[in-house]
Amino acid sequence: MSGYDIPKIEAEANRFAFYLLLSGLELNESFNKYDFVRSYGLPEELARFVNI
């Protein structure tokens, strides 16, 4: 299974978790996926998996 062949139910769970994480952040117009990964102390390379 490649990183992009995610079953529908797993993709839905991932979206839910992502929005749950977003709900704890203070967002503005300039907030982007790099701000998101930095907020959680994640490597910037993971920004490619974020869809804001």
mmCIF entry with sequence, helices, sheets and N, C-alpha, C, O atoms, coordinates in Angstrom:
data_MODEL
# 
_entry.id   MODEL 
# 
_entity.id                         1 
_entity.type                       polymer 
_entity.pdbx_number_of_molecules   1 
# 
_entity_poly.entity_id                      1 
_entity_poly.type                           'polypeptide(L)' 
_entity_poly.nstd_linkage                   no 
_entity_poly.nstd_monomer                   no 
_entity_poly.pdbx_seq_one_letter_code       MSGYDIPKIEAEANRFAFYLLLSGLELNESFNKYDFVRSYGLPEELARFVNI 
_entity_poly.pdbx_seq_one_letter_code_can   MSGYDIPKIEAEANRFAFYLLLSGLELNESFNKYDFVRSYGLPEELARFVNI 
_entity_poly.pdbx_strand_id                 A 
# 
loop_
_entity_poly_seq.entity_id 
_entity_poly_seq.num 
_entity_poly_seq.mon_id 
_entity_poly_seq.hetero 
1 1  MET n 
1 2  SER n 
1 3  GLY n 
1 4  TYR n 
1 5  ASP n 
1 6  ILE n 
1 7  PRO n 
1 8  LYS n 
1 9  ILE n 
1 10 GLU n 
1 11 ALA n 
1 12 GLU n 
1 13 ALA n 
1 14 ASN n 
1 15 ARG n 
1 16 PHE n 
1 17 ALA n 
1 18 PHE n 
1 19 TYR n 
1 20 LEU n 
1 21 LEU n 
1 22 LEU n 
1 23 SER n 
1 24 GLY n 
1 25 LEU n 
1 26 GLU n 
1 27 LEU n 
1 28 ASN n 
1 29 GLU n 
1 30 SER n 
1 31 PHE n 
1 32 ASN n 
1 33 LYS n 
1 34 TYR n 
1 35 ASP n 
1 36 PHE n 
1 37 VAL n 
1 38 ARG n 
1 39 SER n 
1 40 TYR n 
1 41 GLY n 
1 42 LEU n 
1 43 PRO n 
1 44 GLU n 
1 45 GLU n 
1 46 LEU n 
1 47 ALA n 
1 48 ARG n 
1 49 PHE n 
1 50 VAL n 
1 51 ASN n 
1 52 ILE n 
# 
_struct_asym.id          A 
_struct_asym.entity_id   1 
# 
loop_
_struct_conf.conf_type_id 
_struct_conf.id 
_struct_conf.pdbx_PDB_helix_id 
_struct_conf.beg_label_comp_id 
_struct_conf.beg_label_asym_id 
_struct_conf.beg_label_seq_id 
_struct_conf.pdbx_beg_PDB_ins_code 
_struct_conf.end_label_comp_id 
_struct_conf.end_label_asym_id 
_struct_conf.end_label_seq_id 
_struct_conf.pdbx_end_PDB_ins_code 
_struct_conf.beg_auth_comp_id 
_struct_conf.beg_auth_asym_id 
_struct_conf.beg_auth_seq_id 
_struct_conf.end_auth_comp_id 
_struct_conf.end_auth_asym_id 
_struct_conf.end_auth_seq_id 
_struct_conf.pdbx_PDB_helix_class 
_struct_conf.details 
_struct_conf.pdbx_PDB_helix_length 
HELX_P HELX_P1 AA1 LYS A 8  ? LEU A 22 ? LYS A 8  LEU A 22 1 ? 15 
HELX_P HELX_P2 AA2 LYS A 33 ? SER A 39 ? LYS A 33 SER A 39 1 ? 7  
HELX_P HELX_P3 AA3 GLU A 44 ? PHE A 49 ? GLU A 44 PHE A 49 5 ? 6  
# 
_struct_conf_type.id          HELX_P 
_struct_conf_type.criteria    ? 
_struct_conf_type.reference   ? 
# 
loop_
_atom_site.group_PDB 
_atom_site.id 
_atom_site.type_symbol 
_atom_site.label_atom_id 
_atom_site.label_alt_id 
_atom_site.label_comp_id 
_atom_site.label_asym_id 
_atom_site.label_entity_id 
_atom_site.label_seq_id 
_atom_site.pdbx_PDB_ins_code 
_atom_site.Cartn_x 
_atom_site.Cartn_y 
_atom_site.Cartn_z 
_atom_site.occupancy 
_atom_site.B_iso_or_equiv 
_atom_site.pdbx_formal_charge 
_atom_site.auth_seq_id 
_atom_site.auth_comp_id 
_atom_site.auth_asym_id 
_atom_site.auth_atom_id 
_atom_site.pdbx_PDB_model_num 
ATOM 1   N N  . MET A 1 1  ? 0.837   -1.167 0.000  1.00 0.00 ? 1  MET A N  1 
ATOM 2   C CA . MET A 1 1  ? 0.000   0.000  0.000  1.00 0.00 ? 1  MET A CA 1 
ATOM 3   C C  . MET A 1 1  ? 0.889   1.239  0.000  1.00 0.00 ? 1  MET A C  1 
ATOM 4   O O  . MET A 1 1  ? 1.736   1.396  0.880  1.00 0.00 ? 1  MET A O  1 
ATOM 5   N N  . SER A 1 2  ? 0.703   2.109  -0.971 1.00 0.00 ? 2  SER A N  1 
ATOM 6   C CA . SER A 1 2  ? 1.460   3.363  -0.978 1.00 0.00 ? 2  SER A CA 1 
ATOM 7   C C  . SER A 1 2  ? 0.813   4.327  0.006  1.00 0.00 ? 2  SER A C  1 
ATOM 8   O O  . SER A 1 2  ? -0.265  4.046  0.529  1.00 0.00 ? 2  SER A O  1 
ATOM 9   N N  . GLY A 1 3  ? 1.451   5.448  0.262  1.00 0.00 ? 3  GLY A N  1 
ATOM 10  C CA . GLY A 1 3  ? 0.923   6.426  1.195  1.00 0.00 ? 3  GLY A CA 1 
ATOM 11  C C  . GLY A 1 3  ? -0.374  7.067  0.745  1.00 0.00 ? 3  GLY A C  1 
ATOM 12  O O  . GLY A 1 3  ? -1.031  7.742  1.538  1.00 0.00 ? 3  GLY A O  1 
ATOM 13  N N  . TYR A 1 4  ? -0.756  6.876  -0.498 1.00 0.00 ? 4  TYR A N  1 
ATOM 14  C CA . TYR A 1 4  ? -1.940  7.542  -1.036 1.00 0.00 ? 4  TYR A CA 1 
ATOM 15  C C  . TYR A 1 4  ? -3.125  6.597  -1.205 1.00 0.00 ? 4  TYR A C  1 
ATOM 16  O O  . TYR A 1 4  ? -4.218  7.061  -1.531 1.00 0.00 ? 4  TYR A O  1 
ATOM 17  N N  . ASP A 1 5  ? -2.960  5.317  -1.001 1.00 0.00 ? 5  ASP A N  1 
ATOM 18  C CA . ASP A 1 5  ? -4.045  4.343  -1.132 1.00 0.00 ? 5  ASP A CA 1 
ATOM 19  C C  . ASP A 1 5  ? -4.673  4.086  0.239  1.00 0.00 ? 5  ASP A C  1 
ATOM 20  O O  . ASP A 1 5  ? -4.582  2.990  0.791  1.00 0.00 ? 5  ASP A O  1 
ATOM 21  N N  . ILE A 1 6  ? -5.309  5.125  0.766  1.00 0.00 ? 6  ILE A N  1 
ATOM 22  C CA . ILE A 1 6  ? -5.884  5.040  2.103  1.00 0.00 ? 6  ILE A CA 1 
ATOM 23  C C  . ILE A 1 6  ? -7.368  4.692  1.976  1.00 0.00 ? 6  ILE A C  1 
ATOM 24  O O  . ILE A 1 6  ? -8.090  5.339  1.217  1.00 0.00 ? 6  ILE A O  1 
ATOM 25  N N  . PRO A 1 7  ? -7.821  3.692  2.701  1.00 0.00 ? 7  PRO A N  1 
ATOM 26  C CA . PRO A 1 7  ? -9.248  3.356  2.658  1.00 0.00 ? 7  PRO A CA 1 
ATOM 27  C C  . PRO A 1 7  ? -10.101 4.560  3.067  1.00 0.00 ? 7  PRO A C  1 
ATOM 28  O O  . PRO A 1 7  ? -9.664  5.406  3.848  1.00 0.00 ? 7  PRO A O  1 
ATOM 29  N N  . LYS A 1 8  ? -11.308 4.624  2.536  1.00 0.00 ? 8  LYS A N  1 
ATOM 30  C CA . LYS A 1 8  ? -12.198 5.761  2.766  1.00 0.00 ? 8  LYS A CA 1 
ATOM 31  C C  . LYS A 1 8  ? -12.406 6.042  4.260  1.00 0.00 ? 8  LYS A C  1 
ATOM 32  O O  . LYS A 1 8  ? -12.364 7.199  4.678  1.00 0.00 ? 8  LYS A O  1 
ATOM 33  N N  . ILE A 1 9  ? -12.626 5.019  5.048  1.00 0.00 ? 9  ILE A N  1 
ATOM 34  C CA . ILE A 1 9  ? -12.885 5.205  6.479  1.00 0.00 ? 9  ILE A CA 1 
ATOM 35  C C  . ILE A 1 9  ? -11.655 5.772  7.185  1.00 0.00 ? 9  ILE A C  1 
ATOM 36  O O  . ILE A 1 9  ? -11.785 6.578  8.106  1.00 0.00 ? 9  ILE A O  1 
ATOM 37  N N  . GLU A 1 10 ? -10.467 5.355  6.760  1.00 0.00 ? 10 GLU A N  1 
ATOM 38  C CA . GLU A 1 10 ? -9.232  5.874  7.348  1.00 0.00 ? 10 GLU A CA 1 
ATOM 39  C C  . GLU A 1 10 ? -9.030  7.343  6.967  1.00 0.00 ? 10 GLU A C  1 
ATOM 40  O O  . GLU A 1 10 ? -8.619  8.153  7.797  1.00 0.00 ? 10 GLU A O  1 
ATOM 41  N N  . ALA A 1 11 ? -9.319  7.679  5.718  1.00 0.00 ? 11 ALA A N  1 
ATOM 42  C CA . ALA A 1 11 ? -9.204  9.069  5.272  1.00 0.00 ? 11 ALA A CA 1 
ATOM 43  C C  . ALA A 1 11 ? -10.162 9.954  6.054  1.00 0.00 ? 11 ALA A C  1 
ATOM 44  O O  . ALA A 1 11 ? -9.809  11.071 6.432  1.00 0.00 ? 11 ALA A O  1 
ATOM 45  N N  . GLU A 1 12 ? -11.366 9.465  6.298  1.00 0.00 ? 12 GLU A N  1 
ATOM 46  C CA . GLU A 1 12 ? -12.351 10.222 7.070  1.00 0.00 ? 12 GLU A CA 1 
ATOM 47  C C  . GLU A 1 12 ? -11.863 10.429 8.508  1.00 0.00 ? 12 GLU A C  1 
ATOM 48  O O  . GLU A 1 12 ? -12.012 11.519 9.059  1.00 0.00 ? 12 GLU A O  1 
ATOM 49  N N  . ALA A 1 13 ? -11.292 9.410  9.106  1.00 0.00 ? 13 ALA A N  1 
ATOM 50  C CA . ALA A 1 13 ? -10.754 9.510  10.467 1.00 0.00 ? 13 ALA A CA 1 
ATOM 51  C C  . ALA A 1 13 ? -9.584  10.498 10.501 1.00 0.00 ? 13 ALA A C  1 
ATOM 52  O O  . ALA A 1 13 ? -9.443  11.258 11.459 1.00 0.00 ? 13 ALA A O  1 
ATOM 53  N N  . ASN A 1 14 ? -8.759  10.490 9.476  1.00 0.00 ? 14 ASN A N  1 
ATOM 54  C CA . ASN A 1 14 ? -7.634  11.419 9.410  1.00 0.00 ? 14 ASN A CA 1 
ATOM 55  C C  . ASN A 1 14 ? -8.123  12.859 9.320  1.00 0.00 ? 14 ASN A C  1 
ATOM 56  O O  . ASN A 1 14 ? -7.580  13.741 9.986  1.00 0.00 ? 14 ASN A O  1 
ATOM 57  N N  . ARG A 1 15 ? -9.156  13.104 8.493  1.00 0.00 ? 15 ARG A N  1 
ATOM 58  C CA . ARG A 1 15 ? -9.724  14.451 8.370  1.00 0.00 ? 15 ARG A CA 1 
ATOM 59  C C  . ARG A 1 15 ? -10.299 14.919 9.701  1.00 0.00 ? 15 ARG A C  1 
ATOM 60  O O  . ARG A 1 15 ? -10.095 16.065 10.101 1.00 0.00 ? 15 ARG A O  1 
ATOM 61  N N  . PHE A 1 16 ? -11.016 14.033 10.385 1.00 0.00 ? 16 PHE A N  1 
ATOM 62  C CA . PHE A 1 16 ? -11.590 14.379 11.683 1.00 0.00 ? 16 PHE A CA 1 
ATOM 63  C C  . PHE A 1 16 ? -10.491 14.764 12.673 1.00 0.00 ? 16 PHE A C  1 
ATOM 64  O O  . PHE A 1 16 ? -10.604 15.772 13.370 1.00 0.00 ? 16 PHE A O  1 
ATOM 65  N N  . ALA A 1 17 ? -9.443  13.969 12.732 1.00 0.00 ? 17 ALA A N  1 
ATOM 66  C CA . ALA A 1 17 ? -8.336  14.239 13.662 1.00 0.00 ? 17 ALA A CA 1 
ATOM 67  C C  . ALA A 1 17 ? -7.653  15.564 13.315 1.00 0.00 ? 17 ALA A C  1 
ATOM 68  O O  . ALA A 1 17 ? -7.280  16.328 14.206 1.00 0.00 ? 17 ALA A O  1 
ATOM 69  N N  . PHE A 1 18 ? -7.492  15.826 12.027 1.00 0.00 ? 18 PHE A N  1 
ATOM 70  C CA . PHE A 1 18 ? -6.866  17.069 11.587 1.00 0.00 ? 18 PHE A CA 1 
ATOM 71  C C  . PHE A 1 18 ? -7.688  18.275 12.041 1.00 0.00 ? 18 PHE A C  1 
ATOM 72  O O  . PHE A 1 18 ? -7.136  19.232 12.584 1.00 0.00 ? 18 PHE A O  1 
ATOM 73  N N  . TYR A 1 19 ? -9.000  18.234 11.823 1.00 0.00 ? 19 TYR A N  1 
ATOM 74  C CA . TYR A 1 19 ? -9.849  19.352 12.234 1.00 0.00 ? 19 TYR A CA 1 
ATOM 75  C C  . TYR A 1 19 ? -9.920  19.475 13.752 1.00 0.00 ? 19 TYR A C  1 
ATOM 76  O O  . TYR A 1 19 ? -10.074 20.579 14.276 1.00 0.00 ? 19 TYR A O  1 
ATOM 77  N N  . LEU A 1 20 ? -9.813  18.379 14.447 1.00 0.00 ? 20 LEU A N  1 
ATOM 78  C CA . LEU A 1 20 ? -9.765  18.422 15.906 1.00 0.00 ? 20 LEU A CA 1 
ATOM 79  C C  . LEU A 1 20 ? -8.492  19.138 16.367 1.00 0.00 ? 20 LEU A C  1 
ATOM 80  O O  . LEU A 1 20 ? -8.534  19.942 17.298 1.00 0.00 ? 20 LEU A O  1 
ATOM 81  N N  . LEU A 1 21 ? -7.377  18.849 15.724 1.00 0.00 ? 21 LEU A N  1 
ATOM 82  C CA . LEU A 1 21 ? -6.128  19.534 16.048 1.00 0.00 ? 21 LEU A CA 1 
ATOM 83  C C  . LEU A 1 21 ? -6.200  21.020 15.704 1.00 0.00 ? 21 LEU A C  1 
ATOM 84  O O  . LEU A 1 21 ? -5.684  21.855 16.447 1.00 0.00 ? 21 LEU A O  1 
ATOM 85  N N  . LEU A 1 22 ? -6.836  21.351 14.588 1.00 0.00 ? 22 LEU A N  1 
ATOM 86  C CA . LEU A 1 22 ? -6.970  22.752 14.191 1.00 0.00 ? 22 LEU A CA 1 
ATOM 87  C C  . LEU A 1 22 ? -7.811  23.544 15.176 1.00 0.00 ? 22 LEU A C  1 
ATOM 88  O O  . LEU A 1 22 ? -7.573  24.734 15.377 1.00 0.00 ? 22 LEU A O  1 
ATOM 89  N N  . SER A 1 23 ? -8.791  22.899 15.792 1.00 0.00 ? 23 SER A N  1 
ATOM 90  C CA . SER A 1 23 ? -9.700  23.612 16.682 1.00 0.00 ? 23 SER A CA 1 
ATOM 91  C C  . SER A 1 23 ? -8.982  24.189 17.901 1.00 0.00 ? 23 SER A C  1 
ATOM 92  O O  . SER A 1 23 ? -9.499  25.112 18.531 1.00 0.00 ? 23 SER A O  1 
ATOM 93  N N  . GLY A 1 24 ? -7.832  23.680 18.241 1.00 0.00 ? 24 GLY A N  1 
ATOM 94  C CA . GLY A 1 24 ? -7.082  24.178 19.385 1.00 0.00 ? 24 GLY A CA 1 
ATOM 95  C C  . GLY A 1 24 ? -6.113  25.302 19.056 1.00 0.00 ? 24 GLY A C  1 
ATOM 96  O O  . GLY A 1 24 ? -5.406  25.790 19.938 1.00 0.00 ? 24 GLY A O  1 
ATOM 97  N N  . LEU A 1 25 ? -6.074  25.716 17.795 1.00 0.00 ? 25 LEU A N  1 
ATOM 98  C CA . LEU A 1 25 ? -5.122  26.740 17.376 1.00 0.00 ? 25 LEU A CA 1 
ATOM 99  C C  . LEU A 1 25 ? -5.826  28.051 17.077 1.00 0.00 ? 25 LEU A C  1 
ATOM 100 O O  . LEU A 1 25 ? -6.996  28.076 16.695 1.00 0.00 ? 25 LEU A O  1 
ATOM 101 N N  . GLU A 1 26 ? -5.091  29.141 17.258 1.00 0.00 ? 26 GLU A N  1 
ATOM 102 C CA . GLU A 1 26 ? -5.615  30.448 16.895 1.00 0.00 ? 26 GLU A CA 1 
ATOM 103 C C  . GLU A 1 26 ? -5.258  30.691 15.430 1.00 0.00 ? 26 GLU A C  1 
ATOM 104 O O  . GLU A 1 26 ? -4.082  30.818 15.089 1.00 0.00 ? 26 GLU A O  1 
ATOM 105 N N  . LEU A 1 27 ? -6.262  30.756 14.573 1.00 0.00 ? 27 LEU A N  1 
ATOM 106 C CA . LEU A 1 27 ? -6.042  30.871 13.132 1.00 0.00 ? 27 LEU A CA 1 
ATOM 107 C C  . LEU A 1 27 ? -6.290  32.297 12.659 1.00 0.00 ? 27 LEU A C  1 
ATOM 108 O O  . LEU A 1 27 ? -7.107  33.018 13.230 1.00 0.00 ? 27 LEU A O  1 
ATOM 109 N N  . ASN A 1 28 ? -5.581  32.694 11.616 1.00 0.00 ? 28 ASN A N  1 
ATOM 110 C CA . ASN A 1 28 ? -5.833  33.954 10.935 1.00 0.00 ? 28 ASN A CA 1 
ATOM 111 C C  . ASN A 1 28 ? -5.627  33.741 9.445  1.00 0.00 ? 28 ASN A C  1 
ATOM 112 O O  . ASN A 1 28 ? -5.343  32.625 9.009  1.00 0.00 ? 28 ASN A O  1 
ATOM 113 N N  . GLU A 1 29 ? -5.769  34.808 8.657  1.00 0.00 ? 29 GLU A N  1 
ATOM 114 C CA . GLU A 1 29 ? -5.677  34.666 7.192  1.00 0.00 ? 29 GLU A CA 1 
ATOM 115 C C  . GLU A 1 29 ? -4.335  34.145 6.720  1.00 0.00 ? 29 GLU A C  1 
ATOM 116 O O  . GLU A 1 29 ? -4.256  33.474 5.691  1.00 0.00 ? 29 GLU A O  1 
ATOM 117 N N  . SER A 1 30 ? -3.282  34.446 7.460  1.00 0.00 ? 30 SER A N  1 
ATOM 118 C CA . SER A 1 30 ? -1.951  34.045 7.005  1.00 0.00 ? 30 SER A CA 1 
ATOM 119 C C  . SER A 1 30 ? -1.534  32.666 7.514  1.00 0.00 ? 30 SER A C  1 
ATOM 120 O O  . SER A 1 30 ? -0.446  32.198 7.181  1.00 0.00 ? 30 SER A O  1 
ATOM 121 N N  . PHE A 1 31 ? -2.378  32.003 8.317  1.00 0.00 ? 31 PHE A N  1 
ATOM 122 C CA . PHE A 1 31 ? -2.049  30.672 8.836  1.00 0.00 ? 31 PHE A CA 1 
ATOM 123 C C  . PHE A 1 31 ? -1.957  29.685 7.684  1.00 0.00 ? 31 PHE A C  1 
ATOM 124 O O  . PHE A 1 31 ? -2.852  29.631 6.840  1.00 0.00 ? 31 PHE A O  1 
ATOM 125 N N  . ASN A 1 32 ? -0.890  28.909 7.641  1.00 0.00 ? 32 ASN A N  1 
ATOM 126 C CA . ASN A 1 32 ? -0.717  27.941 6.556  1.00 0.00 ? 32 ASN A CA 1 
ATOM 127 C C  . ASN A 1 32 ? -0.253  26.595 7.116  1.00 0.00 ? 32 ASN A C  1 
ATOM 128 O O  . ASN A 1 32 ? -0.115  26.421 8.327  1.00 0.00 ? 32 ASN A O  1 
ATOM 129 N N  . LYS A 1 33 ? -0.019  25.665 6.219  1.00 0.00 ? 33 LYS A N  1 
ATOM 130 C CA . LYS A 1 33 ? 0.337   24.312 6.656  1.00 0.00 ? 33 LYS A CA 1 
ATOM 131 C C  . LYS A 1 33 ? 1.676   24.262 7.381  1.00 0.00 ? 33 LYS A C  1 
ATOM 132 O O  . LYS A 1 33 ? 1.889   23.386 8.219  1.00 0.00 ? 33 LYS A O  1 
ATOM 133 N N  . TYR A 1 34 ? 2.575   25.181 7.074  1.00 0.00 ? 34 TYR A N  1 
ATOM 134 C CA . TYR A 1 34 ? 3.858   25.219 7.779  1.00 0.00 ? 34 TYR A CA 1 
ATOM 135 C C  . TYR A 1 34 ? 3.678   25.721 9.209  1.00 0.00 ? 34 TYR A C  1 
ATOM 136 O O  . TYR A 1 34 ? 4.356   25.257 10.125 1.00 0.00 ? 34 TYR A O  1 
ATOM 137 N N  . ASP A 1 35 ? 2.763   26.670 9.396  1.00 0.00 ? 35 ASP A N  1 
ATOM 138 C CA . ASP A 1 35 ? 2.439   27.128 10.749 1.00 0.00 ? 35 ASP A CA 1 
ATOM 139 C C  . ASP A 1 35 ? 1.845   25.979 11.558 1.00 0.00 ? 35 ASP A C  1 
ATOM 140 O O  . ASP A 1 35 ? 2.133   25.829 12.745 1.00 0.00 ? 35 ASP A O  1 
ATOM 141 N N  . PHE A 1 36 ? 1.012   25.170 10.901 1.00 0.00 ? 36 PHE A N  1 
ATOM 142 C CA . PHE A 1 36 ? 0.382   24.037 11.573 1.00 0.00 ? 36 PHE A CA 1 
ATOM 143 C C  . PHE A 1 36 ? 1.422   23.051 12.105 1.00 0.00 ? 36 PHE A C  1 
ATOM 144 O O  . PHE A 1 36 ? 1.380   22.680 13.278 1.00 0.00 ? 36 PHE A O  1 
ATOM 145 N N  . VAL A 1 37 ? 2.351   22.625 11.254 1.00 0.00 ? 37 VAL A N  1 
ATOM 146 C CA . VAL A 1 37 ? 3.339   21.644 11.707 1.00 0.00 ? 37 VAL A CA 1 
ATOM 147 C C  . VAL A 1 37 ? 4.259   22.238 12.768 1.00 0.00 ? 37 VAL A C  1 
ATOM 148 O O  . VAL A 1 37 ? 4.656   21.539 13.700 1.00 0.00 ? 37 VAL A O  1 
ATOM 149 N N  . ARG A 1 38 ? 4.602   23.515 12.637 1.00 0.00 ? 38 ARG A N  1 
ATOM 150 C CA . ARG A 1 38 ? 5.436   24.161 13.658 1.00 0.00 ? 38 ARG A CA 1 
ATOM 151 C C  . ARG A 1 38 ? 4.706   24.234 14.997 1.00 0.00 ? 38 ARG A C  1 
ATOM 152 O O  . ARG A 1 38 ? 5.333   24.087 16.045 1.00 0.00 ? 38 ARG A O  1 
ATOM 153 N N  . SER A 1 39 ? 3.384   24.460 14.979 1.00 0.00 ? 39 SER A N  1 
ATOM 154 C CA . SER A 1 39 ? 2.593   24.568 16.210 1.00 0.00 ? 39 SER A CA 1 
ATOM 155 C C  . SER A 1 39 ? 2.695   23.307 17.048 1.00 0.00 ? 39 SER A C  1 
ATOM 156 O O  . SER A 1 39 ? 2.636   23.364 18.276 1.00 0.00 ? 39 SER A O  1 
ATOM 157 N N  . TYR A 1 40 ? 2.848   22.176 16.389 1.00 0.00 ? 40 TYR A N  1 
ATOM 158 C CA . TYR A 1 40 ? 2.916   20.900 17.096 1.00 0.00 ? 40 TYR A CA 1 
ATOM 159 C C  . TYR A 1 40 ? 4.338   20.348 17.166 1.00 0.00 ? 40 TYR A C  1 
ATOM 160 O O  . TYR A 1 40 ? 4.544   19.199 17.559 1.00 0.00 ? 40 TYR A O  1 
ATOM 161 N N  . GLY A 1 41 ? 5.315   21.168 16.784 1.00 0.00 ? 41 GLY A N  1 
ATOM 162 C CA . GLY A 1 41 ? 6.704   20.749 16.887 1.00 0.00 ? 41 GLY A CA 1 
ATOM 163 C C  . GLY A 1 41 ? 7.076   19.641 15.919 1.00 0.00 ? 41 GLY A C  1 
ATOM 164 O O  . GLY A 1 41 ? 7.974   18.846 16.198 1.00 0.00 ? 41 GLY A O  1 
ATOM 165 N N  . LEU A 1 42 ? 6.392   19.582 14.780 1.00 0.00 ? 42 LEU A N  1 
ATOM 166 C CA . LEU A 1 42 ? 6.656   18.542 13.779 1.00 0.00 ? 42 LEU A CA 1 
ATOM 167 C C  . LEU A 1 42 ? 7.648   19.047 12.736 1.00 0.00 ? 42 LEU A C  1 
ATOM 168 O O  . LEU A 1 42 ? 7.758   20.256 12.530 1.00 0.00 ? 42 LEU A O  1 
ATOM 169 N N  . PRO A 1 43 ? 8.366   18.154 12.082 1.00 0.00 ? 43 PRO A N  1 
ATOM 170 C CA . PRO A 1 43 ? 9.285   18.569 11.019 1.00 0.00 ? 43 PRO A CA 1 
ATOM 171 C C  . PRO A 1 43 ? 8.511   19.181 9.849  1.00 0.00 ? 43 PRO A C  1 
ATOM 172 O O  . PRO A 1 43 ? 7.420   18.717 9.517  1.00 0.00 ? 43 PRO A O  1 
ATOM 173 N N  . GLU A 1 44 ? 9.064   20.205 9.232  1.00 0.00 ? 44 GLU A N  1 
ATOM 174 C CA . GLU A 1 44 ? 8.403   20.872 8.114  1.00 0.00 ? 44 GLU A CA 1 
ATOM 175 C C  . GLU A 1 44 ? 8.146   19.936 6.935  1.00 0.00 ? 44 GLU A C  1 
ATOM 176 O O  . GLU A 1 44 ? 7.265   20.204 6.119  1.00 0.00 ? 44 GLU A O  1 
ATOM 177 N N  . GLU A 1 45 ? 8.902   18.846 6.834  1.00 0.00 ? 45 GLU A N  1 
ATOM 178 C CA . GLU A 1 45 ? 8.698   17.892 5.750  1.00 0.00 ? 45 GLU A CA 1 
ATOM 179 C C  . GLU A 1 45 ? 7.288   17.287 5.800  1.00 0.00 ? 45 GLU A C  1 
ATOM 180 O O  . GLU A 1 45 ? 6.765   16.850 4.775  1.00 0.00 ? 45 GLU A O  1 
ATOM 181 N N  . LEU A 1 46 ? 6.673   17.261 6.989  1.00 0.00 ? 46 LEU A N  1 
ATOM 182 C CA . LEU A 1 46 ? 5.333   16.704 7.122  1.00 0.00 ? 46 LEU A CA 1 
ATOM 183 C C  . LEU A 1 46 ? 4.247   17.629 6.601  1.00 0.00 ? 46 LEU A C  1 
ATOM 184 O O  . LEU A 1 46 ? 3.091   17.221 6.487  1.00 0.00 ? 46 LEU A O  1 
ATOM 185 N N  . ALA A 1 47 ? 4.599   18.867 6.283  1.00 0.00 ? 47 ALA A N  1 
ATOM 186 C CA . ALA A 1 47 ? 3.620   19.832 5.766  1.00 0.00 ? 47 ALA A CA 1 
ATOM 187 C C  . ALA A 1 47 ? 2.983   19.332 4.462  1.00 0.00 ? 47 ALA A C  1 
ATOM 188 O O  . ALA A 1 47 ? 1.862   19.724 4.138  1.00 0.00 ? 47 ALA A O  1 
ATOM 189 N N  . ARG A 1 48 ? 3.667   18.494 3.731  1.00 0.00 ? 48 ARG A N  1 
ATOM 190 C CA . ARG A 1 48 ? 3.105   18.003 2.470  1.00 0.00 ? 48 ARG A CA 1 
ATOM 191 C C  . ARG A 1 48 ? 1.869   17.134 2.695  1.00 0.00 ? 48 ARG A C  1 
ATOM 192 O O  . ARG A 1 48 ? 1.096   16.909 1.764  1.00 0.00 ? 48 ARG A O  1 
ATOM 193 N N  . PHE A 1 49 ? 1.677   16.650 3.906  1.00 0.00 ? 49 PHE A N  1 
ATOM 194 C CA . PHE A 1 49 ? 0.514   15.836 4.210  1.00 0.00 ? 49 PHE A CA 1 
ATOM 195 C C  . PHE A 1 49 ? -0.660  16.653 4.753  1.00 0.00 ? 49 PHE A C  1 
ATOM 196 O O  . PHE A 1 49 ? -1.746  16.121 4.982  1.00 0.00 ? 49 PHE A O  1 
ATOM 197 N N  . VAL A 1 50 ? -0.425  17.949 4.955  1.00 0.00 ? 50 VAL A N  1 
ATOM 198 C CA . VAL A 1 50 ? -1.446  18.815 5.538  1.00 0.00 ? 50 VAL A CA 1 
ATOM 199 C C  . VAL A 1 50 ? -2.218  19.506 4.419  1.00 0.00 ? 50 VAL A C  1 
ATOM 200 O O  . VAL A 1 50 ? -1.635  20.020 3.465  1.00 0.00 ? 50 VAL A O  1 
ATOM 201 N N  . ASN A 1 51 ? -3.527  19.506 4.556  1.00 0.00 ? 51 ASN A N  1 
ATOM 202 C CA . ASN A 1 51 ? -4.385  20.151 3.565  1.00 0.00 ? 51 ASN A CA 1 
ATOM 203 C C  . ASN A 1 51 ? -5.258  21.167 4.275  1.00 0.00 ? 51 ASN A C  1 
ATOM 204 O O  . ASN A 1 51 ? -6.290  20.820 4.849  1.00 0.00 ? 51 ASN A O  1 
ATOM 205 N N  . ILE A 1 52 ? -4.840  22.421 4.234  1.00 0.00 ? 52 ILE A N  1 
ATOM 206 C CA . ILE A 1 52 ? -5.614  23.491 4.891  1.00 0.00 ? 52 ILE A CA 1 
ATOM 207 C C  . ILE A 1 52 ? -6.345  24.271 3.822  1.00 0.00 ? 52 ILE A C  1 
ATOM 208 O O  . ILE A 1 52 ? -7.062  25.222 4.133  1.00 0.00 ? 52 ILE A O  1 
# 
